[in-house]
Amino acid sequence: YIFVFRGLIEFSDSPEELAAVLAHEIGHVEKRHLVSKMVKEFGITVMISVLSGGDNVMLSELGRAVMSSAFDRKQERDADRYGLDLLVKSKVSPKSMAVFFRKLNRKSESVEKFSENLEFLMSHPHNNSRIKASIEYPLPDQFKHEPFLSNWNRAKKSVEKE
């Protein structure tokens, strides 16, 4: 299941931005990331526990956190790629994803200031990497973005807080 909260709709300026986020989340579901992440984390915990003799809790937690972050970044990139593929198949410009991440950067100063060189410490790829991938995504010949036929303002009003 993918749940869409009111805040996501409020944050999105167009149905294409919302579609980009949903395409990314569909990528996680289709790639079964939650199941594989749980299996990997369990395996890492067992391996570190055996290697550390079960005595060094700090080493275990640190190792698990570092390894888990690496898996998260790979899964996020996979979900981004899947989402970009899905957007193009749906005739939505992949640049919609870049627009969304740019807005996230503006909203969160800490992400903007966080060095891309320290990305290996992050659970997700740096937003700037994701923006670049969205902008540089190769489009098939004759690709033409087809805007959604929807009343976006009406949809946004329906979720406004009263």
PyMOL commands that set and color helices and strands:
alter all, ss='L'
color gray80, all
select helices_A, chain A and resi 6-11+15-30+33-51+57-89+95-107+109-113+116-121+127-135+152-159
alter helices_A, ss='H'
color red, helices_A
deselect
rebuild
show_as cartoon
